[in-house]
Amino acid sequence: MGVGLTLTLPMDIRIAADTARFGFVFARRGLVPEAGSAWFLPRIVGLSQAMRWCLSGRMFDAQEALAAGLVSELAEPAALLDKAREIAREIAEETSPISVALTRAMLWRFTGDPDPFALLKVDGPLALELGRTKDVQEGVAAFLEKRKPRFPGRVSKDMPKLYPWWDS
């Protein structure tokens, strides 16, 4: 509850122990949601659910958090760290770092747009540029050869020319 919960809201993936309890208890303490949670929470669980939790300030269990989309999965407390490592390992070993970095930027930057038109100006050109990269060649080859990919591209030096698109 409190900052221990609100600091998790900007995270890309949130998992929790199946015994966890949550609460946006600010109104019960005479406070307002902090750490940007009034912006993040409605985008994660919807405005109605965010209002319900924040206005009542009540505590809720892990199953309710999962059902509302606040967390993406639950694990037994003793297995929580292993689950987090499993998710991180899958991303690190199976995906292109450049693709992940661009996808994160697209999802975070375009989520609040009222329509997809600004995104369409970015995703098409990015797909065309990425289609000519060694990462895509490796991704296709790994798929055809039924093996894990070994993506050569690095975020530090191989981002597409269009990136960062928000500066143009």
N, C-alpha and C positions, 0 to 999 in steps of 0.2 A: 504494500500500500504506500501511498505518498510517493516520494521521490524514488523509492526503490522500484516502483511500478512505472512511473512516468518516464524514467530514463530508458526503459526498454522500448518505448513506443517508436522511436526512430530506427530501431534495428530492422534489418531486412527479414529476419526469421526469428520468431519467438517460440520457444518450447517451454514447458513447465512440468514440474512434478505433479503427478495425479492427486497429490494431497495438498497442493498449494491453495492458498486463499488470496483473494485480490480485493482491493477496494480503492476507489477514488473518493476518499473520505473528507476532502477539503471542506465541503459545506457543513459537515458535522463539527468542524474545528473553527469555523468562521473565516476560512481561507478560500482562495480560488485555485483552480488547477494551475500548476506551474510547469516549467521546463518545456513549454510548447505543447503540452498535452491537449489543450483545447483545440489545437490545430490538427495534431496527429490522430487523436482518438476517433473523431467522427469519420475520418478517412479510412480507418481500419475497420470499425464496427458499424458505421452508419450513424447518422445524427440522432435518430430516435433512441438507439441503445446507449450511445454516449450520454445523452440527456438523462436517461433513466438512472444510469450508474452515478453520474456526477451530481445530479440534483438530490438523489436520496442519500448518497454517501454510504450506502450499505455495503457490507462485505459479501462476496460471492465465491463459489468454489471453482475448481479447475474445469469441471464439466461445463459450467456456464460460460467460462472464458473460451473454451474450445468451440462450443456451439455458436458463439457470437463472432468467432474469428479473431479474437484477441491473441490467441496462441494457435499455432498450426498443428501441434500434436502434444500429447502427454506421455510421460514415462514415469516409471517407478522412481522414487527419490534416489535410490542407490544407482540407478541406470541413467540418470539425467546427463551427467557429464559424458558418458560413453555415447549417448544419443547425439549430443551436440558435436562431438568429434566425428561421428559417423556422417552427419550432414555436412560438416566442413570438409571432410575427406572426399566425399562424393563430388562436391563442387570443385575442389582443388584438383582432383585426379581425372575428372570426366568432362570438364568444360574449358573453353578458351577464356583466359583471363581478360582479353580484350572484349570478347562478346559479353562477358559478365559485367565488366565495367560500363560498357555502353548501355546494356539492358537496365542496370541499376539507375543510371542517369536518366534514361527515357522514362522508366516507371515513376521515379520520384518527381521529375520535372513536368510531366504531362498529366499526372493524375488529376490535378485540379482544373485542367482546361475544360471549357464547356462543350467542346466538340473535338474531333480528331484531326482537324485540318492542319494545325501547326505541326503535329506529329507526322502527318503524311508527307510534309515537306522535308522531314529528316529521315524517316525510316527507309524510304525508297532509295534515296541516294546513298545512305549508309550500306544498305544491302548490296547495291551495285559495287560500291568500292570494296567492301569486305569479300565479295564473291571472287575477287582477283587476288586474294591473299593466300599465303602459305597455310594459315590457320584453317581456312575452308578446304583447301586441298587435303590437309591432314585429317580433318574431321570426316570428309567423305571417304578417304582411303581407310581410315580406322573402321568406319561402319562396314565398308565392303569386305574388309579383311577380318571382321569380327574380333577386334582387339581394342584395347584402351588407346585413346588418342594421346599424342605427344605434341601438344600445340607449341610452336616455336615463338609466336608473337608475345611481346611483353608490353604491358601498359606504360612502362617508363619510356619506351622509345618507338613503339609501333602503332600508336593510335591513328585512326584515319584522318585525312586532311580536313574533313568536315568538323571534326571534334576540336574544340568545344563549339557547337553550333549556336549556343545562346549568346556568344560574343559577336556574332555577325548580324 
